[in-house]
């Protein structure tokens, strides 16, 4: 028996290099099959197919199905231990569901009607097979992207390239014949795709009259992907199905989503997706109640309208299916609840996922404390202090101050201007809504071109500051703005350390905040200068507004976006991309990081002021 055991061990060692080569080739074929399947689905639903093309697409699906069956079977047969270790229960369920598609191939259609016939027809249905193959394709591609992190590939570069790839895919999808009524140029399609993925909202065309239902579906999917982040989605998908990823993968993903530890990484990803779906769901219901039986839509159209605007608002995108955005006459009167619902969705999306997780922790703590009191009938005198962490305090206080300032200022300057003729409740609602939208969702309820100069300047300031870090919002972020402002106060007061709420802020946070502010202003100067050369007939105020809106991924405009030439549209698209990915992230992805030196030069002073 020992001889046979040694023989099999030796035999296994001999086969090991060939096995690795086989699985590498199989992984490459599987990746290609995944991409081909997605392209086939897009082609099938984006074009009107001839009978010959339909047969070709069907053969493609069959080929991909065979590749996936071979892939799963070989992994189970030849690498069972490794597969058992890496596969989660969900992955095993998917594998068995894939094997169930063999039943209609092996067995003929039952002649008698009943449950068995219904099951056979379901397993043989086009919908079931394509949905399953799409899930496998997404799993394979997500796994491949996460594996790139395990090869010490620069995470910043992967993040930037993944956003760029989604933008290019979105550009192609929006140019499909079934996505538009009368077609769209590649520049406008690229612009809209960039705006959707970067959750901006700037558009060179009228969304409602240009895009069909299929086009609007593509746009809202791009918004959702861009709002959550490509790496967040792919990391969740890979970890949810495969479970065991490398330690380096988990460390990189942890830094991306600001998780406290590796143990809480998967739960953090769950919270991010969970908060998104719950808040968007509540927002959808709230919006539906505000528009029900008032816009002349059917129930399906009302639900689609509510879902689209809930996702667009939470992701701070600012896209609307109404002509004229939310300034459409159909919603301008007796729809204050709609504006308030959209405003609070923007706020929740803009305060950041770490703050939402902190809210969850506080709620769970108080609930457990209350439940313990009910169970023991004694109030627990020992309570945890500092439930709100420093980041939450800074973000919430800064956000509230900016919202109050913006609401009062816009109400003061627009009371008898763009708000003229409105009721008192409408004026205050519109003031709050227009103070919220620059943070950074480009919805509009009034003609921004008719705002007073003072209101435009307030808009620019609010857009430039933006929302919180690790959120769906853009801008320099309220975190960086607050730290830079507090540092300025500390310098003016002659303090060497920056202290806030009983905590001392580290030098690295101050340095990064100041860098974010300076970089943002530098980028804006360069792009405004170049656009002023390309668009000499436009006012510098309009171009500044456009550039700040693009860089901060806001989406508001003084009605100049459709008037831009193609070169200017491409520049604004680049600015939106930089605003979403981050200039520092882009530089880190291109430039090799400098290794820390083990020596320090003598310090010296320079004259300032």
C-alpha positions as CSV (number, residue, x, y, z in Angstrom):
1,X,0.0,0.0,0.0
2,X,2.9,2.3,0.9
3,X,4.4,1.6,-2.5
4,X,1.2,2.6,-4.3
5,X,1.0,5.7,-2.1
6,X,4.5,6.7,-3.0
7,X,3.8,6.0,-6.7
8,X,0.8,8.3,-6.7
9,X,2.7,11.0,-4.9
10,X,5.5,10.8,-7.4
11,X,3.0,10.6,-10.3
12,X,1.2,13.7,-8.9
13,X,4.5,15.6,-8.7
14,X,5.2,14.7,-12.4
15,X,1.7,15.9,-13.4
16,X,1.8,19.1,-11.3
17,X,3.5,21.4,-13.9
18,X,1.2,20.2,-16.7
19,X,-1.8,20.7,-14.4
20,X,-0.8,24.3,-13.7
21,X,-0.4,24.9,-17.4
22,X,-3.8,23.3,-18.2
23,X,-5.6,25.5,-15.6
24,X,-3.8,28.6,-16.9
25,X,-5.0,27.9,-20.4
26,X,-8.4,27.0,-19.1
27,X,-8.6,30.3,-17.2
28,X,-7.6,32.3,-20.3
29,X,-10.3,30.5,-22.4
30,X,-12.9,31.1,-19.6
31,X,-12.0,34.8,-19.5
32,X,-12.4,35.1,-23.3
33,X,-15.7,33.1,-23.1
34,X,-17.0,35.4,-20.4
35,X,-16.2,38.5,-22.5
36,X,-17.7,36.9,-25.7
37,X,-20.9,36.0,-23.8
38,X,-21.4,39.6,-22.5
39,X,-20.7,40.9,-26.1
40,X,-23.2,38.5,-27.4
41,X,-25.9,39.6,-25.0
42,X,-25.2,43.2,-25.8
43,X,-25.4,42.5,-29.6
44,X,-28.6,40.5,-29.2
45,X,-30.4,43.2,-27.3
46,X,-28.8,46.2,-29.0
47,X,-29.5,45.4,-32.6
48,X,-32.3,43.9,-34.7
49,X,-31.0,40.5,-35.6
50,X,-31.6,38.6,-38.8
51,X,-32.3,34.9,-38.6
52,X,-28.7,34.0,-39.5
53,X,-27.3,36.3,-36.8
54,X,-29.7,34.8,-34.3
55,X,-28.4,31.3,-35.1
56,X,-24.8,32.6,-34.7
57,X,-25.6,34.1,-31.3
58,X,-27.3,30.9,-30.2
59,X,-24.2,28.9,-31.2
60,X,-22.0,31.4,-29.2
61,X,-24.1,30.8,-26.1
62,X,-23.8,27.1,-26.5
63,X,-20.0,27.3,-26.9
64,X,-19.7,29.4,-23.7
65,X,-22.0,27.0,-21.9
66,X,-19.7,24.1,-22.9
67,X,-16.6,26.0,-21.8
68,X,-18.0,26.7,-18.3
69,X,-19.1,23.1,-17.9
70,X,-15.6,21.9,-18.7
71,X,-14.1,24.5,-16.4
72,X,-16.2,23.5,-13.4
73,X,-15.9,19.8,-14.0
74,X,-12.1,19.8,-14.4
75,X,-11.7,21.9,-11.2
76,X,-13.8,19.5,-9.2
77,X,-12.2,16.4,-10.6
78,X,-8.5,17.5,-10.7
79,X,-8.4,20.1,-7.9
80,X,-11.1,19.0,-5.5
81,X,-9.3,20.0,-2.3
82,X,-8.3,23.4,-3.6
83,X,-11.8,23.9,-5.1
84,X,-13.5,22.8,-1.8
85,X,-11.3,25.2,0.1
86,X,-11.9,28.3,-2.1
87,X,-15.6,27.8,-3.1
88,X,-18.2,29.3,-0.9
89,X,-21.6,27.6,-0.6
90,X,-23.1,30.0,-3.2
91,X,-20.4,29.0,-5.7
92,X,-21.3,25.3,-5.2
93,X,-25.0,26.1,-5.7
94,X,-24.1,27.9,-9.0
95,X,-22.1,24.9,-10.1
96,X,-25.0,22.5,-9.5
97,X,-27.4,24.9,-11.2
98,X,-25.1,24.8,-14.2
99,X,-25.1,21.0,-14.2
100,X,-29.0,21.1,-14.1
101,X,-28.9,22.6,-17.6
102,X,-27.8,19.2,-18.8
103,X,-31.2,17.7,-17.9
104,X,-33.0,19.0,-21.0
105,X,-30.0,17.8,-23.1
106,X,-30.0,14.3,-21.7
107,X,-33.8,13.7,-21.2
108,X,-36.5,14.4,-23.8
109,X,-39.3,16.7,-23.0
110,X,-41.9,15.0,-20.8
111,X,-45.1,14.2,-22.6
112,X,-47.4,14.5,-19.6
113,X,-48.2,17.9,-18.1
114,X,-47.4,18.6,-14.5
115,X,-44.6,19.7,-12.2
116,X,-41.9,17.7,-14.0
117,X,-42.8,19.4,-17.3
118,X,-42.7,22.8,-15.8
119,X,-39.3,22.1,-14.3
120,X,-37.9,20.8,-17.6
121,X,-39.2,23.8,-19.5
122,X,-37.7,26.2,-16.9
123,X,-34.3,24.4,-17.1
124,X,-34.5,24.6,-20.9
125,X,-35.5,28.3,-21.0
126,X,-33.3,30.8,-22.6
127,X,-33.7,33.2,-19.6
128,X,-32.4,30.6,-17.1
129,X,-29.4,29.6,-19.1
130,X,-28.3,33.2,-20.0
131,X,-28.8,34.5,-16.5
132,X,-26.7,31.6,-15.2
133,X,-24.0,32.1,-17.8
134,X,-23.9,35.9,-17.1
135,X,-23.4,35.2,-13.3
136,X,-20.5,32.9,-14.2
137,X,-19.1,35.5,-16.5
138,X,-19.2,38.2,-13.9
139,X,-17.7,35.8,-11.3
140,X,-14.8,34.9,-13.7
141,X,-14.0,38.5,-14.6
142,X,-14.3,39.8,-11.0
143,X,-12.0,37.0,-9.9
144,X,-9.5,37.9,-12.6
145,X,-9.5,41.6,-11.5
146,X,-9.0,40.7,-7.9
147,X,-6.2,38.3,-8.8
148,X,-4.4,41.2,-10.5
149,X,-4.1,42.7,-7.0
150,X,-2.4,39.5,-5.9
151,X,0.3,40.0,-8.5
152,X,1.3,43.3,-6.8
153,X,-0.2,45.3,-9.6
154,X,-0.6,49.0,-8.6
155,X,-4.1,49.3,-7.1
156,X,-4.4,52.9,-8.2
157,X,-3.7,51.9,-11.7
158,X,-6.3,49.1,-11.6
159,X,-8.9,51.5,-10.2
160,X,-8.3,54.0,-12.9
161,X,-8.2,51.5,-15.7
162,X,-11.4,49.7,-14.4
163,X,-13.3,53.0,-14.5
164,X,-11.9,53.8,-18.0
165,X,-13.0,50.3,-19.2
166,X,-16.5,50.8,-17.8
167,X,-16.7,54.2,-19.5
168,X,-15.7,52.8,-22.9
169,X,-18.1,49.9,-22.6
170,X,-20.9,52.3,-21.7
171,X,-20.0,54.5,-24.7
172,X,-20.4,51.5,-27.0
173,X,-23.7,50.5,-25.3
174,X,-25.2,53.9,-25.6
175,X,-24.4,54.0,-29.4
176,X,-26.5,50.8,-30.0
177,X,-29.5,51.4,-32.3
178,X,-32.0,50.3,-29.6
179,X,-30.6,52.7,-27.0
180,X,-31.4,55.9,-28.9
181,X,-34.3,57.2,-31.0
182,X,-32.2,59.0,-33.7
183,X,-28.6,58.0,-33.0
184,X,-25.9,59.8,-31.1
185,X,-22.3,60.8,-32.0
186,X,-19.4,59.0,-30.4
187,X,-18.3,62.2,-28.6
188,X,-21.7,62.8,-27.1
189,X,-22.0,59.1,-26.2
190,X,-18.5,59.1,-24.5
191,X,-19.5,62.3,-22.7
192,X,-22.8,60.8,-21.3
193,X,-21.1,57.5,-20.4
194,X,-18.3,59.4,-18.5
195,X,-20.9,61.6,-16.8
196,X,-22.9,58.5,-15.7
197,X,-19.9,56.4,-14.5
198,X,-18.4,59.4,-12.8
199,X,-21.8,60.2,-11.3
200,X,-21.7,63.8,-12.6
201,X,-24.9,64.6,-14.6
202,X,-23.5,66.9,-17.2
203,X,-25.1,66.0,-20.6
204,X,-24.7,67.6,-24.1
205,X,-28.1,66.2,-25.2
206,X,-31.6,66.0,-23.8
207,X,-31.7,62.6,-22.0
208,X,-35.5,62.1,-22.2
209,X,-35.8,62.7,-25.9
210,X,-32.5,61.1,-27.0
211,X,-32.4,57.8,-25.1
212,X,-35.0,54.9,-25.2
213,X,-35.9,52.8,-22.3
214,X,-32.9,50.5,-23.1
215,X,-30.6,53.6,-23.1
216,X,-32.0,54.8,-19.8
217,X,-31.4,51.3,-18.3
218,X,-27.8,51.4,-19.5
219,X,-27.3,54.9,-18.0
220,X,-28.8,53.9,-14.6
221,X,-26.6,50.8,-14.5
222,X,-23.5,52.9,-15.2
223,X,-24.5,55.3,-12.5
224,X,-24.9,52.5,-10.0
225,X,-21.6,50.9,-10.9
226,X,-19.8,54.3,-10.8
227,X,-21.5,55.3,-7.5
228,X,-20.5,52.1,-5.6
229,X,-17.1,51.8,-7.3
230,X,-15.9,49.1,-9.7
231,X,-13.5,47.7,-7.2
232,X,-16.1,47.5,-4.4
233,X,-18.5,45.5,-6.7
234,X,-15.8,43.2,-8.1
235,X,-14.2,42.6,-4.7
236,X,-17.6,41.8,-3.2
237,X,-18.5,39.5,-6.0
238,X,-15.2,37.6,-5.8
239,X,-15.2,37.3,-2.0
240,X,-18.9,36.4,-1.9
241,X,-18.6,33.5,-4.3
242,X,-15.0,32.4,-3.9
243,X,-14.3,33.4,-0.2
244,X,-10.6,32.8,0.1
245,X,-8.6,35.5,-1.6
246,X,-5.0,36.3,-0.9
247,X,-3.9,38.3,2.1
248,X,-2.5,41.0,-0.2
249,X,-5.8,41.2,-2.1
250,X,-7.7,41.7,1.2
251,X,-5.2,44.4,2.4
252,X,-5.7,46.4,-0.8
253,X,-9.5,46.1,-0.8
254,X,-9.5,47.0,2.9
255,X,-7.7,50.3,2.2
256,X,-10.1,51.0,-0.7
257,X,-13.2,50.7,1.4
258,X,-11.7,52.0,4.7
259,X,-12.4,48.8,6.7
260,X,-11.0,48.7,10.2
261,X,-9.6,45.2,9.9
262,X,-9.4,42.2,7.6
263,X,-11.9,40.3,9.8
264,X,-14.5,43.0,9.1
265,X,-13.6,43.4,5.4
266,X,-16.4,41.2,4.0
267,X,-18.9,42.6,6.4
268,X,-17.9,46.2,5.4
269,X,-18.6,45.3,1.7
270,X,-21.9,43.8,2.8
271,X,-22.8,47.0,4.6
272,X,-21.9,49.2,1.7
273,X,-24.1,47.2,-0.7
274,X,-26.8,46.8,2.0
275,X,-27.0,50.5,2.9
276,X,-27.1,51.3,-0.8
277,X,-30.0,49.0,-1.6
278,X,-32.0,49.9,1.6
279,X,-31.6,53.7,1.2
280,X,-32.4,53.6,-2.5
281,X,-35.4,51.3,-1.8
282,X,-36.7,53.7,0.9
283,X,-36.1,56.6,-1.4
284,X,-37.8,54.9,-4.3
285,X,-41.0,54.4,-2.2
286,X,-40.9,58.0,-0.9
287,X,-40.6,59.4,-4.4
288,X,-43.4,57.1,-5.7
289,X,-45.7,58.4,-3.0
290,X,-44.9,61.9,-4.0
291,X,-45.7,61.4,-7.7
292,X,-48.4,58.8,-7.6
293,X,-51.4,59.7,-9.8
294,X,-50.0,63.2,-10.5
295,X,-47.9,62.8,-13.7
296,X,-50.2,60.8,-15.9
297,X,-48.0,57.7,-15.7
298,X,-49.0,54.0,-15.4
299,X,-47.9,52.2,-12.3
300,X,-45.0,50.6,-14.1
301,X,-43.8,54.0,-15.4
302,X,-44.2,55.5,-11.9
303,X,-42.1,52.7,-10.3
304,X,-39.4,53.0,-13.1
305,X,-39.4,56.8,-12.6
306,X,-39.0,56.4,-8.8
307,X,-36.2,53.8,-9.1
308,X,-34.3,55.8,-11.6
309,X,-34.4,59.0,-9.6
310,X,-33.7,57.2,-6.3
311,X,-30.5,55.7,-7.7
312,X,-29.5,58.9,-9.5
313,X,-30.0,60.9,-6.3
314,X,-28.2,58.5,-3.9
315,X,-25.3,58.2,-6.3
316,X,-25.2,62.0,-6.6
317,X,-25.5,61.7,-10.4
318,X,-28.2,64.2,-11.2
319,X,-29.7,62.5,-14.2
320,X,-33.4,62.8,-14.7
321,X,-35.9,61.3,-17.2
322,X,-38.0,64.4,-17.3
323,X,-37.4,67.1,-20.0
324,X,-35.8,70.0,-18.2
325,X,-34.7,67.8,-15.3
326,X,-36.6,68.4,-12.1
327,X,-37.5,71.9,-13.3
328,X,-40.2,70.4,-15.4
329,X,-43.6,72.2,-15.0
330,X,-45.3,68.8,-14.1
331,X,-43.3,68.6,-10.8
332,X,-42.7,72.3,-10.0
333,X,-46.0,72.7,-8.0
334,X,-47.4,70.5,-5.2
335,X,-44.4,68.2,-5.3
336,X,-42.3,69.5,-2.3
337,X,-42.0,66.0,-0.9
338,X,-40.3,64.9,-4.2
339,X,-37.7,67.6,-3.8
340,X,-37.2,66.8,-0.1
341,X,-36.9,63.0,-0.8
342,X,-34.3,63.7,-3.5
343,X,-32.4,66.1,-1.2
344,X,-32.1,63.6,1.6
345,X,-31.0,60.8,-0.8
346,X,-28.3,63.2,-2.0
347,X,-27.3,63.9,1.6
348,X,-27.1,60.2,2.6
349,X,-25.2,59.4,-0.5
350,X,-22.8,62.3,0.1
351,X,-21.9,61.7,3.8
352,X,-20.0,58.5,3.0
353,X,-20.3,54.8,3.8
354,X,-18.0,55.0,6.9
355,X,-20.4,57.4,8.5
356,X,-23.4,55.1,7.7
357,X,-21.5,52.2,9.3
358,X,-20.9,54.4,12.3
359,X,-24.6,55.2,12.5
360,X,-25.3,51.4,12.3
361,X,-22.9,50.7,15.2
362,X,-24.5,53.4,17.4
363,X,-28.0,52.1,16.6
364,X,-27.0,48.5,17.5
365,X,-25.3,49.6,20.7
366,X,-28.4,51.6,21.9
367,X,-30.7,48.7,20.8
368,X,-28.7,46.1,22.8
369,X,-28.6,48.4,25.8
370,X,-32.3,49.0,25.7
371,X,-33.0,45.2,25.2
372,X,-30.7,44.5,28.2
373,X,-32.7,46.9,30.3
374,X,-36.0,45.2,29.3
375,X,-34.6,41.8,30.1
376,X,-33.0,42.6,33.4
377,X,-35.3,45.5,34.3
378,X,-32.3,47.5,35.4
379,X,-30.8,50.5,33.6
380,X,-27.1,50.0,32.7
381,X,-25.3,53.0,34.2
382,X,-22.1,52.2,32.4
383,X,-22.2,53.6,28.9
384,X,-19.7,53.9,26.1
385,X,-18.7,57.5,25.4
386,X,-17.4,58.9,22.0
387,X,-19.8,56.7,20.0
388,X,-19.4,59.1,17.1
389,X,-15.9,58.9,15.8
390,X,-13.9,61.9,14.8
391,X,-14.5,61.5,11.1
392,X,-18.3,61.3,11.7
393,X,-18.3,64.5,13.8
394,X,-16.3,66.5,11.4
395,X,-18.3,65.4,8.3
396,X,-21.7,65.9,10.0
397,X,-21.0,69.3,11.5
398,X,-19.4,70.6,8.3
399,X,-22.3,69.2,6.2
400,X,-24.9,70.8,8.4
401,X,-23.1,74.2,8.4
402,X,-22.8,74.1,4.6
403,X,-26.4,73.2,4.1
404,X,-27.7,75.9,6.5
405,X,-25.4,78.5,4.9
406,X,-26.4,77.5,1.4
407,X,-30.1,77.4,2.1
408,X,-30.1,80.9,3.8
409,X,-27.9,82.4,1.2
410,X,-29.7,81.1,-1.9
411,X,-33.1,82.0,-0.3
412,X,-31.8,85.5,0.3
413,X,-30.5,86.1,-3.2
414,X,-33.2,84.2,-5.2
415,X,-36.3,85.1,-3.1
416,X,-37.6,87.6,-5.6
417,X,-35.6,86.3,-8.6
418,X,-35.9,82.7,-9.7
419,X,-38.2,81.9,-6.7
420,X,-40.6,84.8,-7.6
421,X,-44.3,83.8,-7.7
422,X,-43.8,80.7,-5.5
423,X,-45.5,80.1,-2.2
424,X,-43.6,80.4,1.1
425,X,-43.3,76.6,1.5
426,X,-42.1,76.2,-2.2
427,X,-39.5,79.0,-1.8
428,X,-37.9,77.4,1.3
429,X,-38.1,73.9,-0.3
430,X,-36.4,75.2,-3.4
431,X,-33.8,77.0,-1.4
432,X,-32.9,73.8,0.5
433,X,-33.0,71.7,-2.7
434,X,-30.7,74.1,-4.5
435,X,-28.3,74.2,-1.5
436,X,-28.2,70.4,-1.5
437,X,-27.7,69.7,-5.2
438,X,-24.2,71.3,-5.4
439,X,-23.2,68.6,-2.9
440,X,-22.6,67.0,-5.6
441,X,-25.7,66.1,-7.6
442,X,-26.6,68.1,-10.7
443,X,-30.4,68.1,-10.4
444,X,-31.9,71.4,-11.3
445,X,-35.3,72.9,-10.5
446,X,-34.7,76.4,-11.8
447,X,-32.8,77.8,-14.7
448,X,-29.3,78.1,-13.3
449,X,-28.5,80.6,-16.1
450,X,-31.0,83.0,-14.5
451,X,-29.4,82.9,-11.0
452,X,-27.9,86.1,-9.6
453,X,-24.1,86.4,-9.7
454,X,-24.0,85.9,-5.9
455,X,-25.9,82.6,-6.1
456,X,-23.7,81.4,-8.9
457,X,-20.6,82.1,-6.7
458,X,-22.2,80.3,-3.8
459,X,-22.9,77.4,-6.1
460,X,-19.3,77.3,-7.2
461,X,-18.1,77.2,-3.6
462,X,-20.5,74.4,-2.6
463,X,-19.6,72.4,-5.7
464,X,-15.9,72.8,-5.1
465,X,-16.2,71.6,-1.5
466,X,-18.4,68.7,-2.4
467,X,-19.4,65.7,-0.2
468,X,-17.5,63.4,2.2
469,X,-14.7,61.0,1.5
470,X,-15.6,57.4,0.7
471,X,-19.0,58.5,-0.6
472,X,-20.7,58.8,-3.9
473,X,-20.0,62.6,-4.0
474,X,-17.1,64.5,-5.5
475,X,-15.3,67.7,-4.7
476,X,-12.2,68.2,-2.5
477,X,-14.4,66.6,0.2
478,X,-15.7,68.2,3.4
479,X,-13.1,66.2,5.4
480,X,-10.2,67.8,3.5
481,X,-11.8,71.2,3.5
482,X,-12.6,71.1,7.3
483,X,-9.0,70.0,8.1
484,X,-7.5,72.6,5.9
485,X,-9.7,75.3,7.4
486,X,-9.0,74.2,11.0
487,X,-5.3,74.1,10.2
488,X,-5.6,77.7,8.9
489,X,-7.3,78.7,12.2
490,X,-4.5,77.0,14.1
491,X,-1.8,78.8,12.2
492,X,-3.6,82.2,12.7
493,X,-3.8,81.4,16.5
494,X,-0.1,80.4,16.6
495,X,-0.8,76.8,17.6
496,X,1.7,74.2,16.7
497,X,-0.7,71.3,16.9
498,X,-4.1,70.8,15.3
499,X,-6.6,69.7,18.0
500,X,-10.3,69.1,17.5
501,X,-12.9,67.4,19.8
502,X,-10.2,66.3,22.2
503,X,-8.1,64.7,19.5
504,X,-4.9,65.7,17.8
505,X,-4.9,65.3,14.0
506,X,-1.8,63.6,12.6
507,X,0.5,65.6,10.3
508,X,-0.1,63.2,7.4
509,X,-3.9,64.1,7.4
510,X,-3.1,67.8,7.4
511,X,-0.5,67.4,4.6
512,X,-2.9,65.3,2.4
513,X,-5.8,67.8,3.0
514,X,-3.6,70.7,1.9
515,X,-2.4,68.8,-1.1
516,X,-6.0,68.0,-2.1
517,X,-7.0,71.7,-2.0
518,X,-3.9,72.9,-3.9
519,X,-4.2,70.1,-6.6
520,X,-7.9,70.9,-7.1
521,X,-7.2,74.6,-7.6
522,X,-4.3,73.9,-9.9
523,X,-6.3,71.5,-12.1
524,X,-9.2,74.0,-12.3
525,X,-6.8,76.8,-13.4
526,X,-5.3,74.7,-16.2
527,X,-8.6,73.4,-17.6
528,X,-10.4,76.8,-17.3
529,X,-7.4,78.4,-19.2
530,X,-7.5,75.8,-22.0
531,X,-11.3,76.0,-22.3
532,X,-11.1,79.8,-22.5
533,X,-8.9,79.4,-25.6
534,X,-11.2,76.8,-27.2
535,X,-14.4,78.7,-26.4
536,X,-13.4,82.4,-26.7
537,X,-17.1,83.5,-27.0
538,X,-18.2,82.1,-23.7
539,X,-17.9,84.0,-20.4
540,X,-15.2,83.0,-18.0
541,X,-17.9,82.6,-15.3
542,X,-19.7,80.0,-17.3
543,X,-16.5,78.1,-18.1
544,X,-15.4,78.2,-14.4
545,X,-18.9,76.9,-13.4
546,X,-18.6,74.1,-16.0
547,X,-15.1,73.1,-14.9
548,X,-15.9,73.1,-11.2
549,X,-19.0,71.1,-11.8
550,X,-17.1,68.6,-13.9
551,X,-14.1,68.2,-11.5
552,X,-16.4,67.9,-8.5
553,X,-18.7,65.5,-10.4
554,X,-21.8,67.7,-9.8
555,X,-23.5,68.0,-13.1
556,X,-24.9,71.5,-12.8
557,X,-24.4,73.9,-15.8
558,X,-25.2,77.4,-16.9
559,X,-26.7,75.9,-20.1
560,X,-23.3,75.8,-21.9
561,X,-22.7,72.0,-22.1
562,X,-24.5,71.5,-25.4
563,X,-22.7,74.5,-26.9
564,X,-19.2,73.2,-26.4
565,X,-17.2,72.0,-29.4
566,X,-16.0,68.4,-29.5
567,X,-12.6,69.2,-28.2
568,X,-14.1,71.0,-25.2
569,X,-16.4,68.1,-24.5
570,X,-13.5,65.7,-24.5
571,X,-11.6,68.0,-22.1
572,X,-14.7,68.2,-19.8
573,X,-15.0,64.4,-20.0
574,X,-11.3,64.0,-18.9
575,X,-12.0,66.5,-16.0
576,X,-15.0,64.3,-14.9
577,X,-12.8,61.3,-15.0
578,X,-10.1,63.0,-12.9
579,X,-12.7,64.2,-10.5
580,X,-14.1,60.7,-9.9
581,X,-10.9,58.7,-9.8
582,X,-8.8,61.5,-8.2
583,X,-5.7,63.2,-9.6
584,X,-3.5,61.8,-6.8
585,X,-4.8,58.3,-7.5
586,X,-4.0,58.7,-11.2
587,X,-0.5,59.9,-10.5
588,X,0.1,57.1,-8.0
589,X,-1.1,54.7,-10.7
590,X,1.5,56.0,-13.3
591,X,4.5,57.2,-11.2
592,X,6.5,54.6,-9.2
593,X,6.2,55.4,-5.5
594,X,9.4,56.7,-3.8
595,X,10.9,54.5,-1.2
596,X,11.3,56.0,2.2
597,X,14.9,57.0,2.8
598,X,16.6,55.9,6.0
599,X,18.2,59.3,6.5
600,X,17.0,62.9,6.9
601,X,18.6,66.2,5.8
602,X,19.1,69.1,8.2
603,X,16.0,71.3,8.6
604,X,16.0,74.9,7.5
605,X,13.5,77.7,7.3
606,X,12.1,79.8,4.4
607,X,10.6,83.2,4.7
608,X,6.8,83.2,4.4
609,X,4.9,86.6,4.6
